[in-house]
């Protein structure tokens, strides 16, 4: 979910440029349509498992709903194909996570396997031309499900995930009900990847593996819970049109998380009922999708309670410890990602200077 690039006026001091990028809000682009689809796509399945008394299925439904994030503004036929590819990839990750959860993984095993998922998810997302690209969602889904101590039966968890993916795809076609929103059903020409594109994808996947491995290892060595949050945060700065845009994105992740933690504390500390948490998740999903392409830091203020309340719904823990883990993990992970971006930027500039 790349932030919209901003080009400052010539001669602006670097500090002013950075501050402008951090707070800039891009103009709206009918964001309420995909936001509403995503909110319903996660809220209604979670309400269903709550009514059935099967909150152990909530985590599977939550990540199945991620299929609705893909194909945001694409025509309906292309969106369906995109969501089926994105949903199929997510189902593969969910299945791998559910199997890994039954293998009694240690913390270092989880870091290694999640890093492998980061690389594979990045490569396949690029191969399938998915937007948003990268493997942030795959890292989050795999490590979360693999870490859940009490698992439902494999077929029940996968059924919940498949049903939610299918529901997200149906919601993605809801615009066809209104002639004014209906788009053509023409087939798009196939875009075959070139050897150069595959090579670039391989390098990008390796970068995601390195970022996830370093951040996850650091968090695990420090003894922080939920080390995968550091791995997710480390991949955030890897998306962007330039080094400046990527560094800005990493800083926005930190600032947005701080604001989101304050909001999450107001939500979790009063000990809400399960159906209240479902409502919070749906509203937070709507708000996050409203701003994710316009202002990444502001979107993170809603993504943070979305992630933490979802975790609490599936596996209740001490909210104070959860908030502290999220703060430290985000700082560690985003710092790793920013450092990698800066190092790569310096390397690219040093190499031409030496060759000249």
PyMOL commands that set and color helices and strands:
alter all, ss='L'
color gray80, all
select helices_A, chain A and resi 14-23+31-51+55-69+76-101+107-127+136-147+154-172+174-177+195-221+227-236+243-268+274-291+296-314+319-355
alter helices_A, ss='H'
color red, helices_A
deselect
rebuild
show_as cartoon
